[in-house]
Amino acid sequence: MTTLEKLEELIYKGFKETDLEIKKLSREVGKITDNLGRFAENMVAPAIVKLFNKRGIPITDYVQRVRSPKRRIEYDIVAYNADYVVVTSVKMTLRAEDVKFFLNERLPIFKEVFPRYKDMKVIGVVAGANIVGESDRYAMKRGLYVMAQSGESVTVLNDEGFEPKIF
């Protein structure tokens, strides 16, 4: 084996080892991100019940991390009563792109992927510990409730007279 071939082999081996380390690190970062997401969802879910009851929409139950049996889609929180379903997307950092995706890709197909809710009024909510730019105003203008961290709890940012869009 020539010196050049040995050098190429060493470089190749180094790249493979680096690639494995990057994959391990990516898995660890994914676990941390998932845990942060669960933490945020666990704060928002009980707050939905309390805050929507105050707004005249009595929530009787909720479920977290609802997966569709028809598609590879997950909804963070689905709260409901006999007439309404409150579908919530929770982000640690809420950006306008997150709101657009939720509005354009997730809410429009909710009743299709969960037909048991087809006759109910669907209300959309976005929630975030950190709200970037004007993503809260963008969401409100499009008929979504917005929830955010407020000290040690969660609050609705919409005015009392806010009329949500029914999906």
C-alpha positions as CSV (number, residue, x, y, z in Angstrom):
1,M,0.0,0.0,0.0
2,T,1.4,3.3,-1.0
3,T,1.7,6.3,1.4
4,L,-1.0,8.1,-0.5
5,E,-3.4,5.1,-0.2
6,K,-2.6,4.9,3.6
7,L,-3.4,8.6,3.9
8,E,-6.6,8.2,2.0
9,E,-7.6,5.3,4.2
10,L,-6.9,7.3,7.4
11,I,-8.9,10.3,6.1
12,Y,-11.8,8.0,5.2
13,K,-11.7,6.3,8.6
14,G,-11.7,9.8,10.3
15,F,-14.7,10.9,8.2
16,K,-16.6,7.7,9.2
17,E,-15.9,8.2,12.9
18,T,-16.9,11.9,12.7
19,D,-20.1,10.9,10.9
20,L,-21.0,8.4,13.7
21,E,-20.3,11.1,16.3
22,I,-22.5,13.6,14.5
23,K,-25.3,11.0,14.3
24,K,-25.0,10.2,18.1
25,L,-25.1,14.0,18.9
26,S,-28.1,14.5,16.6
27,R,-30.0,11.7,18.5
28,E,-29.1,13.3,21.8
29,V,-30.2,16.8,20.7
30,G,-33.5,15.2,19.4
31,K,-34.1,13.7,22.8
32,I,-33.5,17.1,24.5
33,T,-35.8,18.9,22.0
34,D,-38.5,16.2,22.5
35,N,-38.3,16.6,26.3
36,L,-38.6,20.4,26.0
37,G,-41.6,20.0,23.8
38,R,-43.2,17.6,26.3
39,F,-42.5,20.1,29.1
40,A,-44.2,22.9,27.2
41,E,-47.2,20.7,26.2
42,N,-47.6,19.7,29.9
43,M,-47.8,23.3,30.9
44,V,-50.2,24.3,28.2
45,A,-52.7,21.4,28.3
46,P,-54.1,22.0,31.8
47,A,-54.1,25.8,31.1
48,I,-56.3,25.2,28.1
49,V,-59.1,23.7,30.2
50,K,-59.0,26.6,32.7
51,L,-58.6,29.4,30.2
52,F,-61.3,28.2,27.8
53,N,-63.7,27.5,30.6
54,K,-63.3,31.2,31.5
55,R,-64.0,32.1,27.8
56,G,-67.3,30.2,27.8
57,I,-66.0,27.1,26.1
58,P,-66.2,24.4,28.8
59,I,-63.6,21.8,28.0
60,T,-64.4,18.4,29.4
61,D,-61.3,16.5,28.4
62,Y,-58.0,16.7,26.5
63,V,-55.4,14.4,25.1
64,Q,-51.7,15.1,24.2
65,R,-49.7,14.0,21.3
66,V,-52.6,12.7,19.3
67,R,-51.4,10.7,16.3
68,S,-53.5,10.1,13.2
69,P,-54.1,6.4,12.2
70,K,-54.5,7.5,8.6
71,R,-51.3,9.7,8.1
72,R,-48.1,10.3,9.9
73,I,-49.4,13.4,11.6
74,E,-49.4,14.4,15.2
75,Y,-51.3,17.1,17.0
76,D,-49.8,18.4,20.3
77,I,-53.0,18.9,22.2
78,V,-56.6,18.1,21.4
79,A,-59.2,19.4,23.9
80,Y,-62.9,19.0,23.5
81,N,-66.5,19.1,24.8
82,A,-69.7,18.0,23.1
83,D,-69.6,20.9,20.5
84,Y,-66.0,22.1,20.2
85,V,-62.6,20.7,19.6
86,V,-59.6,22.9,20.5
87,V,-56.6,21.9,18.4
88,T,-53.3,23.2,19.7
89,S,-49.8,23.4,18.3
90,V,-47.2,24.1,21.0
91,K,-43.7,25.4,20.3
92,M,-40.9,26.4,22.6
93,T,-40.3,29.3,20.1
94,L,-43.3,30.3,18.1
95,R,-42.5,31.7,14.7
96,A,-44.7,33.0,11.9
97,E,-43.7,29.9,9.8
98,D,-45.1,27.7,12.6
99,V,-48.4,29.5,12.5
100,K,-48.5,29.3,8.7
101,F,-47.8,25.6,8.7
102,F,-50.5,25.0,11.4
103,L,-53.0,27.1,9.5
104,N,-52.3,25.8,6.0
105,E,-51.2,22.2,6.6
106,R,-52.6,20.9,9.9
107,L,-56.0,22.5,10.7
108,P,-57.6,22.1,7.3
109,I,-57.2,18.3,7.4
110,F,-57.9,17.8,11.1
111,K,-61.5,16.5,10.5
112,E,-60.3,14.3,7.6
113,V,-57.7,12.5,9.7
114,F,-60.0,12.4,12.8
115,P,-63.5,11.8,11.4
116,R,-65.0,11.4,14.9
117,Y,-64.8,15.2,15.2
118,K,-66.3,15.9,11.8
119,D,-69.5,17.4,13.1
120,M,-67.8,19.6,15.8
121,K,-66.5,23.1,15.6
122,V,-62.8,23.2,15.5
123,I,-60.9,26.1,17.1
124,G,-57.1,26.5,16.5
125,V,-54.6,27.6,19.1
126,V,-50.9,28.2,18.9
127,A,-48.8,28.4,22.0
128,G,-45.2,29.3,22.7
129,A,-42.8,30.0,25.6
130,N,-41.1,32.5,23.3
131,I,-42.9,34.4,20.6
132,V,-40.8,35.7,17.8
133,G,-41.6,38.9,15.9
134,E,-45.3,39.4,15.2
135,S,-46.2,35.7,15.0
136,D,-48.8,36.3,17.8
137,R,-50.5,39.1,15.8
138,Y,-50.3,37.1,12.6
139,A,-52.1,34.2,14.3
140,M,-54.8,36.3,15.9
141,K,-55.6,38.1,12.6
142,R,-56.2,34.6,11.1
143,G,-58.6,33.6,13.8
144,L,-56.3,31.6,16.1
145,Y,-56.1,31.9,19.9
146,V,-52.5,32.5,21.1
147,M,-51.2,31.3,24.4
148,A,-47.9,32.2,25.9
149,Q,-45.8,31.8,29.0
150,S,-46.5,34.4,31.6
151,G,-44.3,34.0,34.6
152,E,-44.8,30.5,36.0
153,S,-48.1,29.9,34.1
154,V,-49.7,30.2,30.7
155,T,-52.1,32.9,29.5
156,V,-54.3,33.7,26.4
157,L,-53.0,36.8,24.6
158,N,-56.2,37.4,22.7
159,D,-58.6,40.1,23.9
160,E,-61.7,39.1,25.8
161,G,-63.9,39.9,22.8
162,F,-61.9,37.8,20.3
163,E,-63.9,35.8,17.9
164,P,-62.0,32.7,16.7
165,K,-62.3,31.3,13.2
166,I,-64.2,28.0,13.2
167,F,-62.7,25.3,11.1
